[in-house]
Amino acid sequence: MSAATRLSGLPFIGAAWPLLFLFCGFLFNLSGAPLFDLDEGAFSEASREILETNVWSATYLNGEPRYDKPILTYWLQASSMAVFGLNEISMRLHSVLAAMCWGLAIFLFCREFCDRKTATAALLIFSSTLLVTVIGRAATADALLNLFIALSFLDIYRYSQSQSRKHLLRSWLWISLGMLTKGPVAAGIPLIASGLWFASEKNLREWRRAIFHPLGWLILIAILLPWLLAIWQEQGSGFFKGFLLDHNLGRFTNTKEGHGGQWYYYIVLLPIALLPYSGMLLSLLGHWRSLWRKPLERLLLIWFGLVFILVSLSQTQLPHYVLYGITPLLILFAKYRHSFARHNWQLLLPVLFFALQIGLWFFSQNAAETEKISICRHC
């Protein structure tokens, strides 16, 4: 047995690897880049105005009602800013913590239903996938939403295996918190995908029992109703019309804010989002028939497939929409890593790309300062 193998068997070393992956992927040099995206600025300013006005039931941007998202992200971001001040770390901290919990949820699930080596591989892949690391360090709602979508699916599978009410009610909890984060998408994707999967298992009766469970609906009402009443009192029907009709139905049926696309948009984007593991996607697609015959793998394929179809049909297309279906791909990449990457040289690209990501966090601050100086000289 080699020294490295003996070291990896020690409890401290074994626990250190997952923490190292998460630190490098999401915490390392978090404040190195300023807020770089329109959404980062909008979320952060709306949260700052919560602190300024002390109105915690609704959001405003530059004094005008903001109907884009429900309230949970703003609560977390405003709380972080109240504790740590107005800076990049406090504005992004909720996403970092959500991404780390998202990664740990994948790790624990893979350790439970696969093995520890697969769990460690899944966390490494998760912590170094391009779009995941970008969203996990952004001052937006997407890392938090993806955490709740992932937790919903993972507990839905646990429930199917155990029939435990604990797992069922936890699924309802994650769906409810996801709706408080970004609305109906957090419920629609897990409910539709799980229905298709239970139907493929010839067990729709169990799915119907789960979705009509009275305690599940009680959890949903207990989490959403107090805030819904509060925002109705603060903004009247404006939020419900603006959010449900404009920012949900409107985004699917119409192009919003110039973010239109084509049916092939995500076919082009997905390999970029999955860097440096894009090659595994082609191998996975080549093995889909054999994977479909296994219950867990079929759930993961349905999860990814449903998201990919829905976002491709949407008339408003943004890169982070495809993230809703990336978690199942990462689990499959880890579980079948030996089949999808058959040559050792294929592992070199992920290692080099991971190093490049770390290097970019060093470079980004200098680049931002240089750009600021250049702009000032032209003012």
Residue pairs with C-beta under 8 A, 6 or more apart in sequence:
7 13
8 14
8 17
14 116
17 120
17 123
18 103
18 104
18 107
18 120
18 123
21 103
21 123
21 124
21 126
21 127
21 128
22 99
22 100
22 103
22 104
22 123
22 127
24 127
24 128
24 354
24 358
25 99
25 103
25 126
25 127
25 128
25 132
25 133
25 136
25 357
26 96
26 99
26 100
26 127
26 133
26 136
26 137
27 96
27 100
28 358
28 361
29 358
29 361
29 362
29 365
30 88
30 89
30 92
30 96
30 137
31 87
31 88
31 89
32 361
32 362
32 364
32 365
33 88
33 361
33 364
33 365
33 368
34 88
34 368
35 41
35 44
35 88
35 91
35 139
37 138
37 140
39 138
39 139
39 140
40 91
40 92
40 138
40 139
40 140
42 61
42 66
42 68
43 73
43 74
43 77
43 91
43 139
43 140
43 141
44 77
44 81
44 91
44 139
45 61
45 62
46 59
46 60
46 61
46 66
46 74
47 59
47 74
47 77
47 78
47 81
47 91
48 78
48 81
48 86
49 59
49 60
49 61
49 62
49 63
50 56
50 59
50 74
50 75
50 78
51 78
51 81
51 82
53 60
55 234
56 71
56 75
56 78
57 71
57 227
57 230
57 231
57 233
57 234
58 65
58 71
58 230
58 231
58 234
58 235
58 239
59 65
59 66
59 69
59 71
59 74
60 66
65 235
65 238
65 239
65 242
67 238
67 239
67 241
67 242
67 243
67 246
67 247
68 243
68 247
69 141
69 181
69 182
69 183
69 243
69 247
70 179
70 180
70 181
70 182
70 183
70 227
70 243
71 180
71 227
71 231
72 141
72 144
72 177
72 180
72 181
73 94
73 140
73 141
73 144
73 181
73 182
76 94
76 144
77 90
77 91
77 93
77 94
77 139
80 90
80 91
80 93
80 94
81 90
81 91
83 90
84 90
84 93
88 139
91 139
92 137
92 138
92 139
94 143
94 144
95 135
95 136
95 137
95 138
95 139
95 140
95 142
95 143
95 144
96 136
96 137
96 143
98 136
98 143
98 144
98 146
98 147
99 132
99 135
99 136
99 137
99 143
99 147
100 136
101 147
102 126
102 136
102 143
102 146
102 147
102 150
102 327
103 123
103 126
103 127
104 123
105 147
105 150
105 151
105 154
106 119
106 122
106 123
106 126
106 150
106 154
106 327
106 330
106 331
107 119
107 120
107 122
107 123
108 119
109 119
109 154
109 157
109 331
110 118
110 119
110 122
110 331
110 334
110 335
111 118
111 119
112 158
113 157
113 296
114 334
114 335
118 334
118 335
118 337
119 334
121 334
121 337
122 330
122 331
122 333
122 334
122 335
125 277
125 330
125 333
125 334
125 350
126 132
126 330
127 133
128 276
128 350
128 353
128 354
128 357
129 273
129 274
129 275
129 276
129 277
129 326
129 330
130 272
130 273
130 274
130 275
130 276
130 353
130 357
131 272
131 273
131 274
131 319
131 320
131 322
131 323
131 326
132 323
132 326
132 330
133 357
135 142
135 143
135 146
135 320
135 323
136 143
140 320
141 181
141 182
142 182
142 320
142 323
144 181
145 178
145 181
145 182
145 185
145 186
145 324
146 323
146 324
146 326
146 327
148 174
148 175
148 177
148 178
148 181
148 186
149 174
149 178
149 186
149 189
149 190
149 324
149 327
150 327
151 170
151 171
151 174
152 171
152 174
152 175
152 178
152 186
152 190
153 190
153 193
153 194
153 299
153 303
153 327
153 328
155 167
155 168
155 170
155 171
155 174
156 167
156 171
156 190
156 194
156 299
157 296
157 299
158 164
158 167
159 167
159 168
159 171
159 210
160 198
160 201
160 203
160 206
160 295
163 206
165 215
168 210
168 213
168 216
169 213
169 215
169 216
169 219
171 190
171 210
171 216
172 213
172 215
172 216
172 217
172 219
172 220
173 219
173 223
175 186
175 187
175 190
175 191
175 220
176 219
176 220
176 223
176 224
177 186
177 223
178 185
178 186
178 187
179 186
179 187
179 220
179 223
179 224
180 223
180 224
180 227
183 243
183 244
183 247
183 248
184 244
184 248
185 248
185 324
189 303
189 306
189 307
189 310
189 324
191 211
192 306
193 299
193 302
193 303
193 306
193 307
194 207
194 210
194 299
195 204
195 207
195 211
196 302
196 306
197 298
197 299
197 302
198 204
198 206
198 207
199 207
200 298
200 302
201 295
210 216
231 239
232 239
232 240
247 256
250 256
251 314
251 315
251 316
252 313
252 314
252 315
252 316
253 315
254 315
254 316
255 315
255 316
256 315
256 316
257 316
259 316
259 317
259 318
260 315
260 316
260 317
261 317
263 312
263 313
265 312
265 317
266 308
266 311
266 312
266 317
266 321
266 322
267 312
269 319
269 322
270 278
270 281
270 308
270 322
271 278
271 281
272 278
273 319
273 322
273 323
273 326
274 280
274 281
274 326
274 329
275 353
276 349
276 350
276 352
276 353
276 354
277 330
277 333
277 350
279 340
279 341
279 346
279 349
280 333
280 337
280 340
280 341
281 329
283 336
283 339
283 340
283 341
284 291
284 329
284 332
284 333
284 336
284 340
287 336
287 339
287 340
288 301
291 297
291 298
291 300
291 301
291 332
291 336
292 298
292 301
297 332
299 328
300 328
300 329
300 331
300 332
301 328
301 332
303 325
303 327
303 328
304 325
304 326
304 328
304 329
305 325
306 325
307 322
307 324
307 325
308 322
308 325
311 317
311 321
311 322
311 324
311 325
314 321
333 340
341 347
